[in-house]
Amino acid sequence: MTHGEATISQWGVGKLDANPEMWEERKIAQGLDREKLFWGPIAVECDDQGRVFVVETARSRIQVFQKQTPLFYGVNERVAGGGGRL
């Protein structure tokens, strides 16, 4: 799974624009790395493309995770999914 990017969606920007004090709170936050963490998730769903959706009501957001193919780098070569020299 990939890690969250802690970016703000267009809907998040709309919510922050409607609540200017929330922009100020983000400015004084102790780093946005904690945005990647879950805060009160209430539902998890998977789709037929292998994506995992996690719904959080406390932050009014949905985090989407997608499996990535691991890449291993060896001597003068790049091998997708393993099976090569390291």
PDB file of N, CA, C and O in Angstrom:
ATOM      1  N   MET A   1       0.836  -1.184   0.000  1.00  0.00           N
ATOM      2  CA  MET A   1       0.000   0.000   0.000  1.00  0.00           C
ATOM      3  C   MET A   1       0.881   1.248   0.000  1.00  0.00           C
ATOM      4  O   MET A   1       1.993   1.248   0.527  1.00  0.00           O
ATOM      5  N   THR A   2       0.367   2.275  -0.587  1.00  0.00           N
ATOM      6  CA  THR A   2       1.096   3.535  -0.575  1.00  0.00           C
ATOM      7  C   THR A   2       0.726   4.307   0.670  1.00  0.00           C
ATOM      8  O   THR A   2      -0.309   4.054   1.286  1.00  0.00           O
ATOM      9  N   HIS A   3       1.563   5.236   1.033  1.00  0.00           N
ATOM     10  CA  HIS A   3       1.254   6.105   2.164  1.00  0.00           C
ATOM     11  C   HIS A   3       0.444   7.284   1.671  1.00  0.00           C
ATOM     12  O   HIS A   3       0.542   7.673   0.507  1.00  0.00           O
ATOM     13  N   GLY A   4      -0.363   7.858   2.566  1.00  0.00           N
ATOM     14  CA  GLY A   4      -1.117   9.044   2.192  1.00  0.00           C
ATOM     15  C   GLY A   4      -0.193  10.199   1.849  1.00  0.00           C
ATOM     16  O   GLY A   4       0.926  10.295   2.353  1.00  0.00           O
ATOM     17  N   GLU A   5      -0.674  11.056   0.998  1.00  0.00           N
ATOM     18  CA  GLU A   5       0.119  12.199   0.561  1.00  0.00           C
ATOM     19  C   GLU A   5      -0.135  13.440   1.409  1.00  0.00           C
ATOM     20  O   GLU A   5       0.618  14.410   1.328  1.00  0.00           O
ATOM     21  N   ALA A   6      -1.181  13.418   2.214  1.00  0.00           N
ATOM     22  CA  ALA A   6      -1.534  14.571   3.054  1.00  0.00           C
ATOM     23  C   ALA A   6      -1.793  15.814   2.223  1.00  0.00           C
ATOM     24  O   ALA A   6      -1.457  16.927   2.628  1.00  0.00           O
ATOM     25  N   THR A   7      -2.393  15.616   1.058  1.00  0.00           N
ATOM     26  CA  THR A   7      -2.765  16.748   0.222  1.00  0.00           C
ATOM     27  C   THR A   7      -4.220  17.121   0.502  1.00  0.00           C
ATOM     28  O   THR A   7      -4.961  16.358   1.122  1.00  0.00           O
ATOM     29  N   ILE A   8      -4.604  18.274   0.046  1.00  0.00           N
ATOM     30  CA  ILE A   8      -5.973  18.744   0.269  1.00  0.00           C
ATOM     31  C   ILE A   8      -6.737  18.656  -1.043  1.00  0.00           C
ATOM     32  O   ILE A   8      -6.307  19.211  -2.054  1.00  0.00           O
ATOM     33  N   SER A   9      -7.854  17.968  -1.030  1.00  0.00           N
ATOM     34  CA  SER A   9      -8.694  17.849  -2.222  1.00  0.00           C
ATOM     35  C   SER A   9      -9.423  19.170  -2.469  1.00  0.00           C
ATOM     36  O   SER A   9      -9.403  20.076  -1.635  1.00  0.00           O
ATOM     37  N   GLN A  10     -10.061  19.255  -3.624  1.00  0.00           N
ATOM     38  CA  GLN A  10     -10.829  20.469  -3.923  1.00  0.00           C
ATOM     39  C   GLN A  10     -11.960  20.653  -2.920  1.00  0.00           C
ATOM     40  O   GLN A  10     -12.329  21.783  -2.601  1.00  0.00           O
ATOM     41  N   TRP A  11     -12.512  19.551  -2.423  1.00  0.00           N
ATOM     42  CA  TRP A  11     -13.583  19.641  -1.426  1.00  0.00           C
ATOM     43  C   TRP A  11     -13.026  20.093  -0.077  1.00  0.00           C
ATOM     44  O   TRP A  11     -13.678  20.836   0.657  1.00  0.00           O
ATOM     45  N   GLY A  12     -11.816  19.638   0.238  1.00  0.00           N
ATOM     46  CA  GLY A  12     -11.169  20.084   1.474  1.00  0.00           C
ATOM     47  C   GLY A  12     -10.870  21.569   1.434  1.00  0.00           C
ATOM     48  O   GLY A  12     -11.059  22.275   2.424  1.00  0.00           O
ATOM     49  N   VAL A  13     -10.402  22.043   0.284  1.00  0.00           N
ATOM     50  CA  VAL A  13     -10.132  23.483   0.126  1.00  0.00           C
ATOM     51  C   VAL A  13     -11.427  24.260   0.305  1.00  0.00           C
ATOM     52  O   VAL A  13     -11.441  25.306   0.955  1.00  0.00           O
ATOM     53  N   GLY A  14     -12.518  23.752  -0.270  1.00  0.00           N
ATOM     54  CA  GLY A  14     -13.814  24.419  -0.115  1.00  0.00           C
ATOM     55  C   GLY A  14     -14.236  24.516   1.337  1.00  0.00           C
ATOM     56  O   GLY A  14     -14.747  25.544   1.781  1.00  0.00           O
ATOM     57  N   LYS A  15     -14.015  23.421   2.085  1.00  0.00           N
ATOM     58  CA  LYS A  15     -14.371  23.425   3.513  1.00  0.00           C
ATOM     59  C   LYS A  15     -13.498  24.415   4.278  1.00  0.00           C
ATOM     60  O   LYS A  15     -13.992  25.154   5.129  1.00  0.00           O
ATOM     61  N   LEU A  16     -12.191  24.428   3.972  1.00  0.00           N
ATOM     62  CA  LEU A  16     -11.292  25.358   4.657  1.00  0.00           C
ATOM     63  C   LEU A  16     -11.609  26.803   4.297  1.00  0.00           C
ATOM     64  O   LEU A  16     -11.536  27.685   5.153  1.00  0.00           O
ATOM     65  N   ASP A  17     -11.961  27.053   3.032  1.00  0.00           N
ATOM     66  CA  ASP A  17     -12.326  28.408   2.624  1.00  0.00           C
ATOM     67  C   ASP A  17     -13.588  28.884   3.337  1.00  0.00           C
ATOM     68  O   ASP A  17     -13.737  30.071   3.629  1.00  0.00           O
ATOM     69  N   ALA A  18     -14.502  27.942   3.617  1.00  0.00           N
ATOM     70  CA  ALA A  18     -15.734  28.282   4.317  1.00  0.00           C
ATOM     71  C   ALA A  18     -15.509  28.479   5.818  1.00  0.00           C
ATOM     72  O   ALA A  18     -16.349  29.052   6.511  1.00  0.00           O
ATOM     73  N   ASN A  19     -14.361  27.994   6.310  1.00  0.00           N
ATOM     74  CA  ASN A  19     -14.020  28.101   7.731  1.00  0.00           C
ATOM     75  C   ASN A  19     -12.587  28.617   7.856  1.00  0.00           C
ATOM     76  O   ASN A  19     -11.676  27.836   8.134  1.00  0.00           O
ATOM     77  N   PRO A  20     -12.372  29.925   7.655  1.00  0.00           N
ATOM     78  CA  PRO A  20     -11.015  30.490   7.634  1.00  0.00           C
ATOM     79  C   PRO A  20     -10.177  30.157   8.867  1.00  0.00           C
ATOM     80  O   PRO A  20      -8.952  30.081   8.773  1.00  0.00           O
ATOM     81  N   GLU A  21     -10.807  29.962  10.001  1.00  0.00           N
ATOM     82  CA  GLU A  21     -10.041  29.638  11.209  1.00  0.00           C
ATOM     83  C   GLU A  21      -9.332  28.295  11.063  1.00  0.00           C
ATOM     84  O   GLU A  21      -8.303  28.061  11.698  1.00  0.00           O
ATOM     85  N   MET A  22      -9.882  27.414  10.228  1.00  0.00           N
ATOM     86  CA  MET A  22      -9.251  26.120  10.011  1.00  0.00           C
ATOM     87  C   MET A  22      -7.941  26.272   9.234  1.00  0.00           C
ATOM     88  O   MET A  22      -7.006  25.505   9.467  1.00  0.00           O
ATOM     89  N   TRP A  23      -7.851  27.245   8.313  1.00  0.00           N
ATOM     90  CA  TRP A  23      -6.587  27.523   7.618  1.00  0.00           C
ATOM     91  C   TRP A  23      -5.535  27.944   8.631  1.00  0.00           C
ATOM     92  O   TRP A  23      -4.384  27.517   8.541  1.00  0.00           O
ATOM     93  N   GLU A  24      -5.914  28.777   9.595  1.00  0.00           N
ATOM     94  CA  GLU A  24      -4.980  29.237  10.630  1.00  0.00           C
ATOM     95  C   GLU A  24      -4.510  28.073  11.491  1.00  0.00           C
ATOM     96  O   GLU A  24      -3.335  27.994  11.850  1.00  0.00           O
ATOM     97  N   GLU A  25      -5.422  27.177  11.819  1.00  0.00           N
ATOM     98  CA  GLU A  25      -5.046  26.002  12.614  1.00  0.00           C
ATOM     99  C   GLU A  25      -4.033  25.133  11.861  1.00  0.00           C
ATOM    100  O   GLU A  25      -3.115  24.583  12.469  1.00  0.00           O
ATOM    101  N   ARG A  26      -4.197  25.012  10.555  1.00  0.00           N
ATOM    102  CA  ARG A  26      -3.245  24.227   9.753  1.00  0.00           C
ATOM    103  C   ARG A  26      -1.869  24.872   9.747  1.00  0.00           C
ATOM    104  O   ARG A  26      -0.854  24.176   9.744  1.00  0.00           O
ATOM    105  N   LYS A  27      -1.831  26.210   9.745  1.00  0.00           N
ATOM    106  CA  LYS A  27      -0.556  26.924   9.731  1.00  0.00           C
ATOM    107  C   LYS A  27       0.256  26.664  10.999  1.00  0.00           C
ATOM    108  O   LYS A  27       1.485  26.609  10.949  1.00  0.00           O
ATOM    109  N   ILE A  28      -0.427  26.504  12.134  1.00  0.00           N
ATOM    110  CA  ILE A  28       0.282  26.318  13.398  1.00  0.00           C
ATOM    111  C   ILE A  28       0.425  24.843  13.784  1.00  0.00           C
ATOM    112  O   ILE A  28       0.982  24.523  14.834  1.00  0.00           O
ATOM    113  N   ALA A  29      -0.081  23.947  12.931  1.00  0.00           N
ATOM    114  CA  ALA A  29       0.024  22.508  13.205  1.00  0.00           C
ATOM    115  C   ALA A  29       1.491  22.106  13.271  1.00  0.00           C
ATOM    116  O   ALA A  29       2.342  22.701  12.609  1.00  0.00           O
ATOM    117  N   GLN A  30       1.769  21.110  14.062  1.00  0.00           N
ATOM    118  CA  GLN A  30       3.142  20.632  14.238  1.00  0.00           C
ATOM    119  C   GLN A  30       3.478  19.631  13.140  1.00  0.00           C
ATOM    120  O   GLN A  30       3.722  18.457  13.417  1.00  0.00           O
ATOM    121  N   GLY A  31       3.491  20.091  11.913  1.00  0.00           N
ATOM    122  CA  GLY A  31       3.799  19.236  10.773  1.00  0.00           C
ATOM    123  C   GLY A  31       2.566  18.548  10.243  1.00  0.00           C
ATOM    124  O   GLY A  31       1.647  18.234  11.000  1.00  0.00           O
ATOM    125  N   LEU A  32       2.541  18.314   8.955  1.00  0.00           N
ATOM    126  CA  LEU A  32       1.384  17.686   8.340  1.00  0.00           C
ATOM    127  C   LEU A  32       1.536  16.181   8.194  1.00  0.00           C
ATOM    128  O   LEU A  32       0.666  15.532   7.613  1.00  0.00           O
ATOM    129  N   ASP A  33       2.628  15.607   8.710  1.00  0.00           N
ATOM    130  CA  ASP A  33       2.785  14.154   8.650  1.00  0.00           C
ATOM    131  C   ASP A  33       1.639  13.442   9.352  1.00  0.00           C
ATOM    132  O   ASP A  33       1.261  12.338   8.961  1.00  0.00           O
ATOM    133  N   ARG A  34       1.092  14.059  10.371  1.00  0.00           N
ATOM    134  CA  ARG A  34      -0.008  13.416  11.090  1.00  0.00           C
ATOM    135  C   ARG A  34      -1.279  13.358  10.246  1.00  0.00           C
ATOM    136  O   ARG A  34      -2.194  12.597  10.561  1.00  0.00           O
ATOM    137  N   GLU A  35      -1.346  14.160   9.170  1.00  0.00           N
ATOM    138  CA  GLU A  35      -2.494  14.102   8.276  1.00  0.00           C
ATOM    139  C   GLU A  35      -2.609  12.730   7.619  1.00  0.00           C
ATOM    140  O   GLU A  35      -3.693  12.329   7.194  1.00  0.00           O
ATOM    141  N   LYS A  36      -1.496  12.014   7.537  1.00  0.00           N
ATOM    142  CA  LYS A  36      -1.495  10.701   6.914  1.00  0.00           C
ATOM    143  C   LYS A  36      -2.124   9.643   7.812  1.00  0.00           C
ATOM    144  O   LYS A  36      -2.516   8.576   7.338  1.00  0.00           O
ATOM    145  N   LEU A  37      -2.222   9.932   9.098  1.00  0.00           N
ATOM    146  CA  LEU A  37      -2.743   8.970  10.065  1.00  0.00           C
ATOM    147  C   LEU A  37      -4.262   8.996  10.082  1.00  0.00           C
ATOM    148  O   LEU A  37      -4.880  10.014   9.772  1.00  0.00           O
ATOM    149  N   PHE A  38      -4.852   7.876  10.444  1.00  0.00           N
ATOM    150  CA  PHE A  38      -6.299   7.816  10.562  1.00  0.00           C
ATOM    151  C   PHE A  38      -6.749   8.456  11.867  1.00  0.00           C
ATOM    152  O   PHE A  38      -6.070   8.372  12.891  1.00  0.00           O
ATOM    153  N   TRP A  39      -7.907   9.094  11.804  1.00  0.00           N
ATOM    154  CA  TRP A  39      -8.484   9.702  12.996  1.00  0.00           C
ATOM    155  C   TRP A  39      -9.980   9.379  13.000  1.00  0.00           C
ATOM    156  O   TRP A  39     -10.795  10.121  12.452  1.00  0.00           O
ATOM    157  N   GLY A  40     -10.311   8.282  13.615  1.00  0.00           N
ATOM    158  CA  GLY A  40     -11.713   7.885  13.717  1.00  0.00           C
ATOM    159  C   GLY A  40     -12.304   7.327  12.435  1.00  0.00           C
ATOM    160  O   GLY A  40     -13.383   7.754  12.025  1.00  0.00           O
ATOM    161  N   PRO A  41     -11.618   6.370  11.783  1.00  0.00           N
ATOM    162  CA  PRO A  41     -12.216   5.788  10.581  1.00  0.00           C
ATOM    163  C   PRO A  41     -13.492   5.032  10.930  1.00  0.00           C
ATOM    164  O   PRO A  41     -13.582   4.402  11.984  1.00  0.00           O
ATOM    165  N   ILE A  42     -14.475   5.098  10.041  1.00  0.00           N
ATOM    166  CA  ILE A  42     -15.752   4.438  10.321  1.00  0.00           C
ATOM    167  C   ILE A  42     -16.114   3.355   9.314  1.00  0.00           C
ATOM    168  O   ILE A  42     -17.006   2.547   9.572  1.00  0.00           O
ATOM    169  N   ALA A  43     -15.422   3.327   8.152  1.00  0.00           N
ATOM    170  CA  ALA A  43     -15.750   2.318   7.150  1.00  0.00           C
ATOM    171  C   ALA A  43     -14.547   2.058   6.250  1.00  0.00           C
ATOM    172  O   ALA A  43     -13.724   2.941   6.011  1.00  0.00           O
ATOM    173  N   VAL A  44     -14.467   0.818   5.754  1.00  0.00           N
ATOM    174  CA  VAL A  44     -13.419   0.425   4.812  1.00  0.00           C
ATOM    175  C   VAL A  44     -14.097  -0.355   3.688  1.00  0.00           C
ATOM    176  O   VAL A  44     -14.912  -1.242   3.941  1.00  0.00           O
ATOM    177  N   GLU A  45     -13.754  -0.019   2.453  1.00  0.00           N
ATOM    178  CA  GLU A  45     -14.280  -0.729   1.282  1.00  0.00           C
ATOM    179  C   GLU A  45     -13.148  -1.000   0.310  1.00  0.00           C
ATOM    180  O   GLU A  45     -12.170  -0.254   0.265  1.00  0.00           O
ATOM    181  N   CYS A  46     -13.275  -2.057  -0.462  1.00  0.00           N
ATOM    182  CA  CYS A  46     -12.333  -2.382  -1.536  1.00  0.00           C
ATOM    183  C   CYS A  46     -13.111  -2.445  -2.834  1.00  0.00           C
ATOM    184  O   CYS A  46     -14.281  -2.830  -2.851  1.00  0.00           O
ATOM    185  N   ASP A  47     -12.447  -2.060  -3.940  1.00  0.00           N
ATOM    186  CA  ASP A  47     -13.104  -2.180  -5.238  1.00  0.00           C
ATOM    187  C   ASP A  47     -12.437  -3.260  -6.070  1.00  0.00           C
ATOM    188  O   ASP A  47     -11.471  -3.883  -5.630  1.00  0.00           O
ATOM    189  N   ASP A  48     -12.953  -3.482  -7.276  1.00  0.00           N
ATOM    190  CA  ASP A  48     -12.434  -4.559  -8.117  1.00  0.00           C
ATOM    191  C   ASP A  48     -11.096  -4.217  -8.767  1.00  0.00           C
ATOM    192  O   ASP A  48     -10.527  -5.047  -9.477  1.00  0.00           O
ATOM    193  N   GLN A  49     -10.587  -3.003  -8.535  1.00  0.00           N
ATOM    194  CA  GLN A  49      -9.279  -2.606  -9.040  1.00  0.00           C
ATOM    195  C   GLN A  49      -8.201  -2.712  -7.965  1.00  0.00           C
ATOM    196  O   GLN A  49      -7.061  -2.304  -8.186  1.00  0.00           O
ATOM    197  N   GLY A  50      -8.558  -3.259  -6.801  1.00  0.00           N
ATOM    198  CA  GLY A  50      -7.596  -3.453  -5.725  1.00  0.00           C
ATOM    199  C   GLY A  50      -7.359  -2.226  -4.865  1.00  0.00           C
ATOM    200  O   GLY A  50      -6.424  -2.204  -4.065  1.00  0.00           O
ATOM    201  N   ARG A  51      -8.191  -1.207  -5.016  1.00  0.00           N
ATOM    202  CA  ARG A  51      -8.040  -0.014  -4.183  1.00  0.00           C
ATOM    203  C   ARG A  51      -8.793  -0.198  -2.875  1.00  0.00           C
ATOM    204  O   ARG A  51      -9.820  -0.875  -2.825  1.00  0.00           O
ATOM    205  N   VAL A  52      -8.267   0.415  -1.811  1.00  0.00           N
ATOM    206  CA  VAL A  52      -8.892   0.365  -0.495  1.00  0.00           C
ATOM    207  C   VAL A  52      -9.297   1.796  -0.131  1.00  0.00           C
ATOM    208  O   VAL A  52      -8.476   2.712  -0.181  1.00  0.00           O
ATOM    209  N   PHE A  53     -10.561   1.976   0.234  1.00  0.00           N
ATOM    210  CA  PHE A  53     -11.097   3.280   0.598  1.00  0.00           C
ATOM    211  C   PHE A  53     -11.399   3.288   2.092  1.00  0.00           C
ATOM    212  O   PHE A  53     -12.093   2.401   2.589  1.00  0.00           O
ATOM    213  N   VAL A  54     -10.885   4.279   2.807  1.00  0.00           N
ATOM    214  CA  VAL A  54     -11.122   4.403   4.240  1.00  0.00           C
ATOM    215  C   VAL A  54     -11.843   5.724   4.478  1.00  0.00           C
ATOM    216  O   VAL A  54     -11.346   6.787   4.106  1.00  0.00           O
ATOM    217  N   VAL A  55     -13.013   5.652   5.098  1.00  0.00           N
ATOM    218  CA  VAL A  55     -13.842   6.833   5.347  1.00  0.00           C
ATOM    219  C   VAL A  55     -13.633   7.315   6.770  1.00  0.00           C
ATOM    220  O   VAL A  55     -13.672   6.528   7.716  1.00  0.00           O
ATOM    221  N   GLU A  56     -13.411   8.620   6.914  1.00  0.00           N
ATOM    222  CA  GLU A  56     -13.273   9.244   8.236  1.00  0.00           C
ATOM    223  C   GLU A  56     -14.271  10.398   8.332  1.00  0.00           C
ATOM    224  O   GLU A  56     -14.268  11.301   7.495  1.00  0.00           O
ATOM    225  N   THR A  57     -15.113  10.362   9.346  1.00  0.00           N
ATOM    226  CA  THR A  57     -16.052  11.466   9.505  1.00  0.00           C
ATOM    227  C   THR A  57     -15.425  12.628  10.256  1.00  0.00           C
ATOM    228  O   THR A  57     -15.786  13.779  10.013  1.00  0.00           O
ATOM    229  N   ALA A  58     -14.496  12.354  11.163  1.00  0.00           N
ATOM    230  CA  ALA A  58     -13.899  13.422  11.964  1.00  0.00           C
ATOM    231  C   ALA A  58     -13.195  14.457  11.085  1.00  0.00           C
ATOM    232  O   ALA A  58     -13.191  15.646  11.401  1.00  0.00           O
ATOM    233  N   ARG A  59     -12.602  13.999   9.984  1.00  0.00           N
ATOM    234  CA  ARG A  59     -11.893  14.919   9.078  1.00  0.00           C
ATOM    235  C   ARG A  59     -12.627  15.104   7.755  1.00  0.00           C
ATOM    236  O   ARG A  59     -12.116  15.751   6.841  1.00  0.00           O
ATOM    237  N   SER A  60     -13.809  14.543   7.657  1.00  0.00           N
ATOM    238  CA  SER A  60     -14.628  14.659   6.442  1.00  0.00           C
ATOM    239  C   SER A  60     -13.831  14.291   5.198  1.00  0.00           C
ATOM    240  O   SER A  60     -13.761  15.068   4.246  1.00  0.00           O
ATOM    241  N   ARG A  61     -13.230  13.103   5.210  1.00  0.00           N
ATOM    242  CA  ARG A  61     -12.408  12.712   4.068  1.00  0.00           C
ATOM    243  C   ARG A  61     -12.473  11.216   3.818  1.00  0.00           C
ATOM    244  O   ARG A  61     -12.929  10.430   4.649  1.00  0.00           O
ATOM    245  N   ILE A  62     -11.999  10.864   2.639  1.00  0.00           N
ATOM    246  CA  ILE A  62     -11.819   9.475   2.243  1.00  0.00           C
ATOM    247  C   ILE A  62     -10.360   9.333   1.823  1.00  0.00           C
ATOM    248  O   ILE A  62      -9.880  10.083   0.974  1.00  0.00           O
ATOM    249  N   GLN A  63      -9.665   8.384   2.410  1.00  0.00           N
ATOM    250  CA  GLN A  63      -8.300   8.089   1.985  1.00  0.00           C
ATOM    251  C   GLN A  63      -8.354   6.884   1.050  1.00  0.00           C
ATOM    252  O   GLN A  63      -9.026   5.893   1.336  1.00  0.00           O
ATOM    253  N   VAL A  64      -7.640   6.979  -0.069  1.00  0.00           N
ATOM    254  CA  VAL A  64      -7.625   5.915  -1.063  1.00  0.00           C
ATOM    255  C   VAL A  64      -6.209   5.350  -1.140  1.00  0.00           C
ATOM    256  O   VAL A  64      -5.237   6.092  -1.280  1.00  0.00           O
ATOM    257  N   PHE A  65      -6.111   4.036  -1.047  1.00  0.00           N
ATOM    258  CA  PHE A  65      -4.825   3.349  -1.113  1.00  0.00           C
ATOM    259  C   PHE A  65      -4.852   2.383  -2.286  1.00  0.00           C
ATOM    260  O   PHE A  65      -5.869   1.746  -2.560  1.00  0.00           O
ATOM    261  N   GLN A  66      -3.727   2.284  -2.971  1.00  0.00           N
ATOM    262  CA  GLN A  66      -3.624   1.362  -4.098  1.00  0.00           C
ATOM    263  C   GLN A  66      -2.302   0.624  -4.000  1.00  0.00           C
ATOM    264  O   GLN A  66      -1.258   1.223  -3.745  1.00  0.00           O
ATOM    265  N   LYS A  67      -2.359  -0.679  -4.205  1.00  0.00           N
ATOM    266  CA  LYS A  67      -1.156  -1.500  -4.154  1.00  0.00           C
ATOM    267  C   LYS A  67      -0.231  -1.116  -5.303  1.00  0.00           C
ATOM    268  O   LYS A  67      -0.672  -0.891  -6.430  1.00  0.00           O
ATOM    269  N   GLN A  68       1.055  -1.047  -4.992  1.00  0.00           N
ATOM    270  CA  GLN A  68       2.042  -0.744  -6.006  1.00  0.00           C
ATOM    271  C   GLN A  68       2.935  -1.958  -6.221  1.00  0.00           C
ATOM    272  O   GLN A  68       3.196  -2.723  -5.292  1.00  0.00           O
ATOM    273  N   THR A  69       3.395  -2.124  -7.446  1.00  0.00           N
ATOM    274  CA  THR A  69       4.327  -3.199  -7.747  1.00  0.00           C
ATOM    275  C   THR A  69       5.688  -2.813  -7.180  1.00  0.00           C
ATOM    276  O   THR A  69       6.198  -1.738  -7.494  1.00  0.00           O
ATOM    277  N   PRO A  70       6.290  -3.671  -6.349  1.00  0.00           N
ATOM    278  CA  PRO A  70       7.604  -3.328  -5.804  1.00  0.00           C
ATOM    279  C   PRO A  70       8.666  -3.335  -6.900  1.00  0.00           C
ATOM    280  O   PRO A  70       8.631  -4.166  -7.807  1.00  0.00           O
ATOM    281  N   LEU A  71       9.587  -2.422  -6.808  1.00  0.00           N
ATOM    282  CA  LEU A  71      10.708  -2.353  -7.734  1.00  0.00           C
ATOM    283  C   LEU A  71      11.988  -2.635  -6.977  1.00  0.00           C
ATOM    284  O   LEU A  71      12.221  -2.063  -5.912  1.00  0.00           O
ATOM    285  N   PHE A  72      12.817  -3.506  -7.514  1.00  0.00           N
ATOM    286  CA  PHE A  72      14.098  -3.821  -6.910  1.00  0.00           C
ATOM    287  C   PHE A  72      15.182  -3.439  -7.908  1.00  0.00           C
ATOM    288  O   PHE A  72      15.086  -3.751  -9.095  1.00  0.00           O
ATOM    289  N   TYR A  73      16.185  -2.780  -7.431  1.00  0.00           N
ATOM    290  CA  TYR A  73      17.283  -2.366  -8.293  1.00  0.00           C
ATOM    291  C   TYR A  73      18.497  -3.231  -8.007  1.00  0.00           C
ATOM    292  O   TYR A  73      18.885  -3.412  -6.853  1.00  0.00           O
ATOM    293  N   GLY A  74      19.089  -3.760  -9.055  1.00  0.00           N
ATOM    294  CA  GLY A  74      20.285  -4.572  -8.925  1.00  0.00           C
ATOM    295  C   GLY A  74      21.428  -3.902  -9.660  1.00  0.00           C
ATOM    296  O   GLY A  74      21.341  -2.727 -10.015  1.00  0.00           O
ATOM    297  N   VAL A  75      22.474  -4.628  -9.883  1.00  0.00           N
ATOM    298  CA  VAL A  75      23.643  -4.120 -10.575  1.00  0.00           C
ATOM    299  C   VAL A  75      23.276  -3.902 -12.047  1.00  0.00           C
ATOM    300  O   VAL A  75      23.035  -4.861 -12.781  1.00  0.00           O
ATOM    301  N   ASN A  76      23.235  -2.646 -12.467  1.00  0.00           N
ATOM    302  CA  ASN A  76      22.950  -2.276 -13.848  1.00  0.00           C
ATOM    303  C   ASN A  76      21.632  -2.817 -14.387  1.00  0.00           C
ATOM    304  O   ASN A  76      21.519  -3.051 -15.590  1.00  0.00           O
ATOM    305  N   GLU A  77      20.647  -3.020 -13.543  1.00  0.00           N
ATOM    306  CA  GLU A  77      19.358  -3.486 -14.022  1.00  0.00           C
ATOM    307  C   GLU A  77      18.242  -3.069 -13.077  1.00  0.00           C
ATOM    308  O   GLU A  77      18.476  -2.794 -11.900  1.00  0.00           O
ATOM    309  N   ARG A  78      17.043  -3.028 -13.601  1.00  0.00           N
ATOM    310  CA  ARG A  78      15.856  -2.736 -12.807  1.00  0.00           C
ATOM    311  C   ARG A  78      14.881  -3.869 -13.044  1.00  0.00           C
ATOM    312  O   ARG A  78      14.587  -4.203 -14.192  1.00  0.00           O
ATOM    313  N   VAL A  79      14.376  -4.462 -11.982  1.00  0.00           N
ATOM    314  CA  VAL A  79      13.509  -5.616 -12.097  1.00  0.00           C
ATOM    315  C   VAL A  79      12.195  -5.325 -11.374  1.00  0.00           C
ATOM    316  O   VAL A  79      12.203  -5.026 -10.180  1.00  0.00           O
ATOM    317  N   ALA A  80      11.073  -5.409 -12.079  1.00  0.00           N
ATOM    318  CA  ALA A  80       9.770  -5.196 -11.453  1.00  0.00           C
ATOM    319  C   ALA A  80       9.285  -6.488 -10.821  1.00  0.00           C
ATOM    320  O   ALA A  80       9.372  -7.552 -11.434  1.00  0.00           O
ATOM    321  N   GLY A  81       8.775  -6.405  -9.601  1.00  0.00           N
ATOM    322  CA  GLY A  81       8.206  -7.548  -8.940  1.00  0.00           C
ATOM    323  C   GLY A  81       9.193  -8.575  -8.427  1.00  0.00           C
ATOM    324  O   GLY A  81       8.792  -9.687  -8.082  1.00  0.00           O
ATOM    325  N   GLY A  82      10.447  -8.244  -8.368  1.00  0.00           N
ATOM    326  CA  GLY A  82      11.454  -9.171  -7.836  1.00  0.00           C
ATOM    327  C   GLY A  82      11.938 -10.136  -8.902  1.00  0.00           C
ATOM    328  O   GLY A  82      11.667  -9.938 -10.086  1.00  0.00           O
ATOM    329  N   GLY A  83      12.633 -11.151  -8.507  1.00  0.00           N
ATOM    330  CA  GLY A  83      13.113 -12.172  -9.409  1.00  0.00           C
ATOM    331  C   GLY A  83      14.424 -11.844 -10.104  1.00  0.00           C
ATOM    332  O   GLY A  83      14.876 -12.608 -10.956  1.00  0.00           O
ATOM    333  N   GLY A  84      15.036 -10.731  -9.760  1.00  0.00           N
ATOM    334  CA  GLY A  84      16.308 -10.365 -10.390  1.00  0.00           C
ATOM    335  C   GLY A  84      17.423 -10.304  -9.383  1.00  0.00           C
ATOM    336  O   GLY A  84      17.211 -10.535  -8.192  1.00  0.00           O
ATOM    337  N   ARG A  85      18.605  -9.996  -9.854  1.00  0.00           N
ATOM    338  CA  ARG A  85      19.746  -9.862  -8.951  1.00  0.00           C
ATOM    339  C   ARG A  85      19.608  -8.598  -8.133  1.00  0.00           C
ATOM    340  O   ARG A  85      19.055  -7.602  -8.598  1.00  0.00           O
ATOM    341  N   LEU A  86      20.101  -8.642  -6.938  1.00  0.00           N
ATOM    342  CA  LEU A  86      20.167  -7.437  -6.089  1.00  0.00           C
ATOM    343  C   LEU A  86      21.593  -7.108  -5.823  1.00  0.00           C
ATOM    344  O   LEU A  86      21.883  -6.133  -5.130  1.00  0.00           O
TER     345      LEU A  86
END
